[in-house]
Amino acid sequence: MLTDTKARGLADLPPVQSDSLLALIALAAADPREDKIDVGVGVFRDGAGNTPILKVMKEAEQRLLDTQVTKAYLGGAGDKQYAELLRPILLGEHAADKRIAGVQTPGGCGALRLGFQLVAKANPKARVLVGTPTWPNHAPIIDGVGLAIVEYPYYDRSSGAISFAKMIEALEAAAPGDVVLLHGCCHNPTGADLNDEQWGKVTEVVVRRGLLPFVDIAYQGFGRGLDEDARGLRGLLAACDEVIAAHSCDKNFSVYRDRVGSLWLKTSSEEATRTAMAHVLQDAREMWSMPPDHGAAAVHIILEDEALRARWLVELAAMRDRINTVRQRIAAADPRLAYIARQHGMFSLLPLSKEQVLTLRQDHAIYMADSGRFNVVGMADRDIDRFVAAVVEALDS
Ligand SMILES: Cc1ncc(COP(=O)(O)O)c(C=O)c1O
C-alpha cells in the first residue's frame, strides 16, 4: 500500500537506463555507411555475414506446419519430450539420474530467472558469487529476485587469461549456501573458459565449502563440441548433491527469437527434486504461465529424428568451425591478439580503451561494446582483414 497521500500514476515512473547492448544494435542499424561492421550483436553470422535459419530447422518447421493438429495448451512444463530429448545431450553420463529434472523455459533467460527465484525462495540470505566481467543481464536477473551479488575476479584483460588464483580465493571466502554462478562454456564476454583441471579445482572448493553451483550454459556446441562443452557441468553433477543449470538452444539451433531454453535441477533425492520443480512451475505460472511452443517443438522434431539430428550436428559443427577459424585468423594477425585463438565461443575482449572503441566506431564504422567485447563471427569473411587492420591501428594509437 502506498503510504503518502499523493496519487501515483504511470507518469511518475523514473526513467530507465537503456540496455547498452540493445542500444548499440540500434546505433549500428542507424549508421548509413554501407561498409559498417557490427560486432556488438550476439548472434552467429556465416561467412556472408548472415544469420540464416538452419536448413534442418526449416525442414522441421515445415514438418511441424504439416503435422501439427492443435495448438491447445500444453501445460506449465511445456513440451516434456523436448526436455527428455535434451537430457542426454546436456547431462551425458548423468542422464539416467532421477534426481535431475529439466523443464522447458522461454530461453536461457527464463531458466536463469526461474533458477535464481528458486534459490531466493529456498534461501533468501544466499549471496550469488558472480565473476567479473560477465554477461550484462546476469546482475539484473539476480537483483530482480532480491538476492545479493558478490563479485569475484574472473579475467585479467592485460594477460588475456583467467584470474584463477583470485577466483579460487574468492570462492574459498564464500559462506556455505552461497551460490556460485559459472559459465558452462564459451564465456560471455571473455571467451576464456576454465580448463579441465580448473573445473576440477572449482568443483573441489564448491563441495568443500558447501556452495551451490549454478551453471549458465547458453552456447553448448559452439566451443569444442557438445560433450566437451558440458564437461564442467557434468563434473559438478558427479560431485555435488545440488546443482542448478540454465540451458539455451537459442544459439546452437539458431532460433534466438523463438526463446528455447530449459532449467535443470539436481537435489539429493528424487522427492526433493520433485518439490523444487513444483515451485519452479508455480513461479512460471505466475510469470508466463507456459513457455512458447514453436521453437521447442521444432527442436523436438529434430532431436527425435535420427537423420535430422545428424544434419543438425553437421550444421552445428559448421558454426563452431567458422568461430574457430575466424579466431585463428584474427589471432595470427598480431602477437597482441594471439590469446584469441586460445579462447572459445563467439565473444572476446579486445584490450582497447573506451576512447579507442569510439574511434573505431567513428572512423571505421566498426561497432563493438564499450568494454571492447566483440563477436568474432559478427563480421563477414570479406570484412575480417579490414576489421583486424583497424583494431591493430587502434592498439598502436
Ligand atoms: C551467458 C548467457 N547466458 C544466457 C543467455 C540467454 O540466452 P537466451 O537468448 O536463450 O535467453 C545469453 C544470451 O546472450 C548469454 O550470453
The ligand as an ORCA input file, in Angstrom:
! r2SCAN-3c Opt
* xyz 0 1
  C      25.893    -16.088    -20.977
  C      24.493    -16.068    -21.475
  N      23.538    -16.654    -20.752
  C      22.263    -16.664    -21.155
  C      21.874    -16.062    -22.323
  C      20.412    -16.079    -22.673
  O      20.100    -16.734    -23.789
  P      18.617    -16.734    -24.391
  O      18.642    -15.840    -25.571
  O      18.346    -18.147    -24.688
  O      17.695    -16.207    -23.308
  C      22.831    -15.430    -23.114
  C      22.439    -14.750    -24.355
  O      23.079    -13.929    -24.897
  C      24.176    -15.438    -22.680
  O      25.135    -14.861    -23.398
*
